[in-house]
Amino acid sequence: MFHSSLIYSRLARKTKQRKYLKRAKQMVSKMSHVTKTRGGNNLHRYLLMKADAMAASGKEKIPTVKREYDNAIACCARSGYVHDTALGYELAAEYFLSVQEQQRQTHPGSAASAKKPSSNKKQQTNKDRAKASSPQCITNDIIKDYLSNSVSLYDEWGAKAKVGRMLSKYLTKFPELASLVEDSSKGKKTKGHTAEARLCVSAAHKMFDKINLDVL
């Protein structure tokens, strides 16, 4: 149910076909029922499904979707699910990248106009700053932060193949990601984790410490 919902959300975002979004929402509704009737063990996954379906709908404002992703990521982290926390960061980053691409398509002349000399450079600079600080504006720094946390957590979880695929996909645009894996391979502690990411790793380590390997 969990992975099917994420697949439908991705298909809905790529194809813009309502049937896929409808399927994703149906899965979200089913998972909501599961969390209410069978306990909250899947609450973190329900929140991820909900956030991703909301992102796929394209109807909600960017800050609203970002907040839903952040809530889901925080829930995954508090529960100690390293892989799902990494997935949450990855899903959010993919959404931000799609929003950024849509913004470029909507304002194709913005980049070109930025290169032209302005008669009033101070006024232009103030406009650029206001645009960058807008909650609707997705910057490369925001995307890089989410991708960095995702790659770091996947790496710490041991998903080396997944890390390799992400690096091959995003390294050209975000070359800083390579240093995260290099530091990990040298035994250095990864820098730049958000509070949620640090909490996730800490919770996972505590959970592993409680496991009695001699009994297994």
Steps between C-alpha positions, in 0.01 A plus 500: 500500500776743598717457192197475268378837625838663434510349150152632420594844631809506281300390195240768574770768518669387177194426285251748653236226476234517769454122516842457658439773756165338582675167564761669719233669709317171538818345638543793740144453622560127558821566692319760710248233594780259586671747734173576677388139545826306536727737686745768394789284381440622144425862588829621355428325170146636490636853539750442219225366273276795587773756430597339169139479380452865594812590300371304201165679503663835423216678679667588827741787553869417517543591872206274587648202315844568649350504848328164436828346383684644801238359740529158338882510511495600866262212580728252319799636690332482841406138428859414408429393142821607327401375153155662507650828624744488209212424265303795636787738429535351152128535419497860622810582292338350189193714560713813543684424177171461312375829644823672401466370144139621483607842619763514225242404237252755633761778496739401221634851454599549862849354459564689178379828647731453796799510267396827339644819649245680712457877511434470870722225643401569861130469423562178304704355786224573749247330273724193467542479876126529558436227245758268654356550851146426383355179652389407147858511368699176507875561496783261425612530863169359622517209257866434584421481872229238449709297257801517732299362791353230277837386363662509845225293662490246217877471532486453877225240453731311267305547176812550290330415168228757571761762585678423173180551300426828672853628441486411131167681475574818696879536516525724194269760653606446861870395503515555878316170549815304415683630808233352728574148382877561499491613864294195592743260329788658693320452830427869545175612657266650242448870540193703418226265628179675599354442846264239356782310332715500815201388706434218257854363519503534879168318536612223266823449693311478829260249349787285370673515839196341663510200268650194666697342218578192711132407501466523122 
